Amino acid sequence: MISAVLLAAGSARRFGGSQKLLASVPHEDTRIPLVQLSVLCLLAAKLERILVVVRTEGESVRGCLSGLPVEVVANVEAATGMSSSLRLGVAEATRRWPESEGILIALGDQPIVERKIIDALVTQLSTRDADGCAPAIVAPRFQGQLGTPVLFTLPMVPELLALRGDHGARSVVERDPSRVRFVDFDRPPPLDVDTPTDLASLTSELRPSR
């Protein structure tokens, strides 16, 4: 009973002006838009409640998700920073799926998050510690570095809705480490595509799987 919010409303300033989420990347025997691969990774993890936040001018991004079992919402305040997309996504996810036990915050430009990473986060959500306490937040660490996606329980929603500016949920994770269950992976973090060089690296990484 987990819902996912995929943030896909960034300005892509570091990508040279083009819409990086539409960049073509290898997948099986074809090529698909980067954001579509991000959604497919969430679906492969058996997440059935997925909300994608796009820009109001993101009809092309919305179009490439047509036919996939996801909900799409447009953020009219996307230019004010990432937190506006996060707030919209969290608010809409809790409204649409109030029975969910948690909300996974994922990035549209981080398309190869393996299922085992998401599975490990979800498993920890219901695992109690020696004192019988379940975590409020479950976050991955890759070779000791805090990463994404991050899983938040519903009591954390007010703090997520209070975020402002061009910031994601990292500040909520770092505010009180005692309420966070970290899941450690001895590997680099999944590649986050910010620049054309990152895209070239991703393409190279995906080619062997074709």
Residue pairs with C-beta under 8 A, 6 or more apart in sequence:
1 99
1 100
1 101
1 102
2 47
2 49
2 100
2 101
2 102
2 103
2 104
2 122
2 125
2 151
3 47
3 49
3 50
3 51
3 93
3 96
3 97
3 100
3 102
3 103
3 104
4 42
4 47
4 49
4 50
4 51
4 93
4 103
4 104
4 105
4 106
4 149
5 51
5 53
5 86
5 89
5 90
5 92
5 93
5 103
5 104
5 105
5 106
6 35
6 38
6 39
6 42
6 50
6 51
6 52
6 53
6 70
6 89
6 106
6 107
6 108
7 53
7 82
7 85
7 86
7 89
7 105
7 106
7 107
7 108
7 168
8 21
8 35
8 38
8 52
8 53
8 54
8 58
8 61
8 108
8 109
9 53
9 54
9 55
9 58
9 74
9 75
9 78
9 85
9 108
10 78
10 82
10 85
10 108
10 109
11 78
11 79
12 18
12 19
12 20
12 21
14 194
14 195
15 193
15 194
15 195
15 196
15 199
16 195
16 196
19 58
19 60
19 61
20 34
20 109
20 193
20 194
20 199
21 33
21 34
21 35
21 61
21 108
21 109
22 33
22 34
22 35
22 60
22 61
22 64
23 33
23 34
23 193
23 199
24 31
24 32
24 33
24 34
25 31
25 32
25 33
25 34
25 37
25 111
25 199
25 202
25 203
25 206
26 203
26 206
26 207
26 209
26 210
27 36
27 37
27 40
27 206
28 209
28 210
29 210
32 40
32 64
33 61
33 64
34 108
34 109
34 111
34 193
34 199
34 202
35 52
35 61
35 64
35 65
35 108
35 109
35 111
36 64
36 65
36 68
37 111
37 112
38 106
38 107
38 108
38 109
38 110
38 111
38 113
39 50
39 52
39 65
39 68
39 70
40 68
41 111
41 112
41 113
41 114
41 115
42 50
42 104
42 106
42 113
42 118
43 50
43 68
43 69
44 115
45 113
45 115
45 118
45 119
46 115
47 104
47 118
48 69
49 93
49 96
49 97
49 100
50 69
50 70
50 71
51 70
51 71
51 72
51 73
51 89
51 92
51 93
51 96
52 65
52 70
52 71
52 72
52 73
52 108
53 72
53 73
53 74
53 75
53 85
53 86
53 88
53 89
54 61
54 62
54 72
54 73
54 74
54 75
55 61
55 74
55 75
55 78
56 74
56 75
56 76
56 78
58 74
62 72
62 74
65 72
71 92
71 96
73 88
73 89
73 92
75 84
75 85
75 88
77 84
77 88
78 84
78 85
80 165
80 166
81 164
81 165
81 166
81 167
82 166
82 167
82 168
83 163
83 164
83 165
83 166
83 167
83 168
86 105
86 160
86 163
86 168
86 169
87 160
87 161
87 163
89 105
90 103
90 105
90 157
90 160
90 161
91 161
93 100
93 103
94 100
94 103
94 154
94 157
100 154
101 125
101 126
101 153
101 154
102 122
102 125
102 138
102 151
102 152
102 153
102 154
103 151
103 152
103 154
103 157
103 160
104 118
104 121
104 149
104 150
104 151
104 152
105 148
105 149
105 150
105 151
105 152
105 160
105 168
105 169
106 113
106 148
106 149
107 148
107 149
107 192
109 192
109 193
109 194
110 148
110 149
110 190
110 191
110 192
110 193
111 193
111 202
112 190
112 191
112 202
112 205
112 206
113 148
113 149
113 190
114 190
117 140
117 149
117 183
117 185
117 190
118 149
120 140
120 183
120 185
121 138
121 139
121 140
121 149
121 150
121 151
121 183
122 138
122 151
124 135
124 138
124 151
124 181
124 183
125 134
125 135
125 138
125 151
125 153
125 181
126 134
127 134
127 135
127 181
128 134
129 135
129 181
134 153
135 153
135 179
135 180
135 181
136 152
136 153
136 155
136 156
136 179
136 180
137 150
137 151
137 152
137 153
137 156
137 172
137 173
137 179
137 180
137 181
138 150
138 151
138 180
138 181
138 182
138 183
139 146
139 147
139 150
139 151
139 173
139 180
139 181
139 182
139 183
140 146
140 147
140 148
140 149
140 150
140 182
140 183
140 184
140 185
140 189
141 147
141 182
141 183
141 184
141 185
142 185
142 187
142 188
142 189
143 185
143 186
143 187
143 188
144 184
145 189
146 170
146 173
146 174
147 189
147 190
148 168
148 189
148 192
150 169
150 173
152 160
152 169
152 172
156 172
159 172
159 175
160 169
160 172
163 169
163 171
163 172
173 180
191 198
191 201
191 202
191 205
192 198
193 199
193 202
